[in-house]
Amino acid sequence: MNADLKIAFSRIKPVCDVVMICPTSESIATFISSVSQLKREVVQELQQYLLFPFITHIKSTEIEKKYELQTRLIDAMRVVLEKVTVNNYEMLLKIETGLLHLVFENSQPGMIANVPEELKHSVVRALTVLIVNLDRRFREKLLRTQIPLLAQAIFVSVHMAKLEKLRALR
């Protein structure tokens, strides 16, 4: 580990630990501020570590129905995704399925979950950044092997564009 990476890790570790243990608006804001100060190369190297708390929380039932917190978590995840090239296929699938799970519900009419539009908007923005910043090899693999998942993502996006009132979401 080079010196810049060690210094960055020592600064970001306590912040990630707090977000992992007990995410709050304040701890997420601190995380965003800390990541924004890191060099792109450092964020690239630490992407799995930085994204782990968010991947864990978006799949967790503990924050279910805490829509504002979910929105903040997704926005923080997007801050990391904007600074990296996603180079881990398993992580890609975990993020994509976790995000889609937040806005997709089979039992609802139109299969769109009854959640605030701000959460839906954050999910769509994060999914967009995820796909745009995906390593080319993994993008091709995703297109070859995950047609149902991609179809679900496209269906949800198009359906939300038709039904939602929030202009930014459409």
C-alpha positions as CSV (number, residue, x, y, z in Angstrom):
1,M,0.0,0.0,0.0
2,N,1.5,3.3,-1.0
3,A,1.8,6.3,1.4
4,D,-1.2,8.2,-0.1
5,L,-3.4,5.1,0.2
6,K,-2.3,4.4,3.8
7,I,-3.1,8.0,4.8
8,A,-6.4,8.0,3.1
9,F,-7.4,4.7,4.5
10,S,-6.5,5.8,8.1
11,R,-8.7,8.9,7.6
12,I,-11.7,7.2,6.0
13,K,-11.8,4.0,8.1
14,P,-13.4,5.6,11.2
15,V,-15.9,7.4,9.0
16,C,-16.8,4.1,7.2
17,D,-17.1,2.3,10.5
18,V,-19.6,4.8,11.8
19,V,-21.7,4.6,8.6
20,M,-21.6,0.8,8.9
21,I,-22.6,0.6,12.5
22,C,-25.1,3.4,12.8
23,P,-25.8,5.4,9.7
24,T,-27.2,8.9,10.3
25,S,-27.6,12.0,8.2
26,E,-24.5,13.5,9.9
27,S,-22.3,10.4,9.4
28,I,-23.3,10.1,5.8
29,A,-22.5,13.8,5.2
30,T,-19.1,13.3,6.8
31,F,-18.5,10.3,4.6
32,I,-19.4,12.3,1.4
33,S,-17.2,15.2,2.5
34,S,-14.3,12.8,3.2
35,V,-14.6,11.0,-0.1
36,S,-14.9,14.2,-2.0
37,Q,-11.4,15.2,-0.6
38,L,-9.8,11.9,-1.8
39,K,-7.9,11.6,-5.0
40,R,-9.7,9.7,-7.7
41,E,-6.9,7.0,-7.8
42,V,-7.3,6.4,-4.0
43,V,-11.1,6.1,-4.3
44,Q,-10.5,3.6,-7.2
45,E,-8.3,1.5,-5.0
46,L,-10.6,1.6,-2.0
47,Q,-13.9,1.3,-3.9
48,Q,-15.0,-2.0,-2.4
49,Y,-14.2,-0.9,1.1
50,L,-16.0,2.4,0.6
51,L,-19.1,0.8,-0.9
52,F,-19.4,-2.1,1.5
53,P,-21.4,-0.2,4.2
54,F,-23.9,1.0,1.6
55,I,-24.3,-2.3,-0.1
56,T,-25.0,-3.9,3.3
57,H,-27.5,-1.2,4.3
58,I,-29.5,-1.1,1.1
59,K,-30.1,-4.9,1.4
60,S,-30.9,-4.6,5.2
61,T,-34.3,-4.8,6.7
62,E,-33.3,-2.5,9.5
63,I,-33.6,0.7,7.4
64,E,-36.7,-0.5,5.5
65,K,-39.3,2.3,5.5
66,K,-36.7,4.8,6.5
67,Y,-36.8,6.5,3.1
68,E,-34.8,9.6,3.9
69,L,-32.0,7.6,5.3
70,Q,-32.1,5.2,2.3
71,T,-32.0,8.2,-0.1
72,R,-28.9,9.6,1.7
73,L,-27.2,6.2,1.7
74,I,-27.8,5.9,-2.1
75,D,-26.6,9.4,-2.7
76,A,-23.4,8.7,-0.8
77,M,-22.9,5.5,-2.8
78,R,-23.3,7.5,-6.0
79,V,-20.6,9.9,-4.9
80,V,-18.2,6.9,-4.7
81,L,-19.4,5.5,-8.0
82,E,-18.9,8.8,-9.8
83,K,-15.2,8.7,-8.9
84,V,-14.4,5.1,-10.0
85,T,-14.5,2.5,-12.7
86,V,-16.4,-0.4,-11.3
87,N,-14.2,-3.4,-11.7
88,N,-15.8,-6.1,-9.6
89,Y,-18.7,-8.0,-11.2
90,E,-20.1,-9.5,-8.0
91,M,-20.1,-6.0,-6.4
92,L,-21.9,-4.7,-9.5
93,L,-24.7,-7.3,-9.1
94,K,-25.1,-6.7,-5.4
95,I,-25.4,-2.9,-6.0
96,E,-27.8,-3.3,-8.9
97,T,-30.1,-5.9,-7.2
98,G,-30.1,-3.9,-4.0
99,L,-31.1,-0.7,-5.7
100,L,-33.7,-2.3,-7.8
101,H,-35.1,-4.1,-4.7
102,L,-35.8,-0.6,-3.2
103,V,-38.1,0.5,-6.0
104,F,-39.5,-2.7,-7.4
105,E,-42.3,-4.6,-5.8
106,N,-44.2,-7.5,-7.5
107,S,-47.4,-7.0,-5.4
108,Q,-47.8,-3.3,-6.4
109,P,-49.8,-2.2,-9.5
110,G,-47.2,-1.5,-12.1
111,M,-44.6,-3.3,-9.9
112,I,-43.2,0.0,-8.7
113,A,-42.8,0.2,-4.9
114,N,-44.8,2.7,-3.0
115,V,-41.8,4.8,-1.9
116,P,-41.1,8.6,-2.1
117,E,-40.2,9.9,-5.5
118,E,-36.9,11.3,-4.1
119,L,-35.8,7.7,-3.3
120,K,-36.8,6.6,-6.7
121,H,-34.8,9.5,-8.2
122,S,-31.7,8.6,-6.2
123,V,-32.0,5.0,-7.2
124,V,-32.2,5.9,-10.9
125,R,-29.3,8.3,-10.7
126,A,-27.1,5.7,-8.9
127,L,-28.0,3.0,-11.4
128,T,-27.1,5.3,-14.2
129,V,-23.7,6.2,-12.8
130,L,-23.1,2.5,-12.0
131,I,-23.7,1.4,-15.6
132,V,-21.8,4.4,-17.1
133,N,-18.8,3.8,-14.9
134,L,-18.7,0.0,-15.3
135,D,-15.6,-1.5,-16.7
136,R,-16.2,-2.5,-20.4
137,R,-15.5,-6.2,-19.8
138,F,-18.2,-6.3,-17.1
139,R,-20.7,-4.3,-19.1
140,E,-20.4,-6.8,-21.9
141,K,-20.7,-9.7,-19.4
142,L,-23.7,-8.0,-17.8
143,L,-25.4,-7.7,-21.3
144,R,-24.7,-11.4,-22.0
145,T,-25.6,-13.0,-18.7
146,Q,-28.1,-10.8,-16.9
147,I,-30.9,-10.1,-19.4
148,P,-33.7,-10.5,-16.8
149,L,-32.0,-8.1,-14.4
150,L,-31.5,-5.5,-17.1
151,A,-35.0,-6.0,-18.3
152,Q,-36.3,-5.3,-14.8
153,A,-34.1,-2.2,-14.6
154,I,-35.4,-0.9,-17.9
155,F,-39.0,-1.7,-17.1
156,V,-38.8,0.1,-13.7
157,S,-37.1,3.1,-15.3
158,V,-39.6,3.4,-18.1
159,H,-42.6,2.8,-15.9
160,M,-41.5,5.4,-13.4
161,A,-40.9,7.9,-16.3
162,K,-44.5,7.4,-17.3
163,L,-46.2,7.5,-13.9
164,E,-44.1,9.7,-11.5
165,K,-44.8,13.4,-11.0
166,L,-41.2,14.5,-10.1
167,R,-39.9,16.1,-13.2
168,A,-36.3,15.1,-12.6
169,L,-37.4,11.5,-12.3
170,R,-39.2,11.6,-15.6
